Amino acid sequence: MRPALTRRYGERLEALYAELSDREADELRALREAGTDQPVAATVLRPAQALLGQEEGEVEPGTRFTELGGDSLTALSFSQLLKETHHVDVPVDVVINPVNSLRQVADHIERARRLL
């Protein structure tokens, strides 16, 4: 069955995956370019949405990164993106700490920026 499904739907699925990948790349590029011009909370929510394949508006500040399906590898990418955007370290353990929500991640960034 698999070969028949691949023949029938393979091209369409590849096109959908490419579209999703392009949209994610565009979103992440925009975040890198305009990151510090936006409120910190927005620059935490938007990359979480993009990296974890969430639709806009589905991610709330009180949501935990791991509740969205994030794991340690994705948290590393997220942490690096936040560092590029805000020029402060955001340790992975801050991102995946089970008691921290995305709001606490934003608070961490705001505290670190005040110390600069």
Salt bridges, closest charged atoms under 4 A:
ASP26 OD1 - ARG29 NH1 2.88
GLU27 OE2 - ARG46 NE 2.66
GLU67 OE2 - ARG64 NH1 3.42
GLU84 OE1 - ARG32 NE 2.39
ASP89 OD1 - LYS83 NZ 2.95
ASP107 OD1 - ARG103 NH2 2.69
GLU110 OE1 - ARG103 NH2 3.24
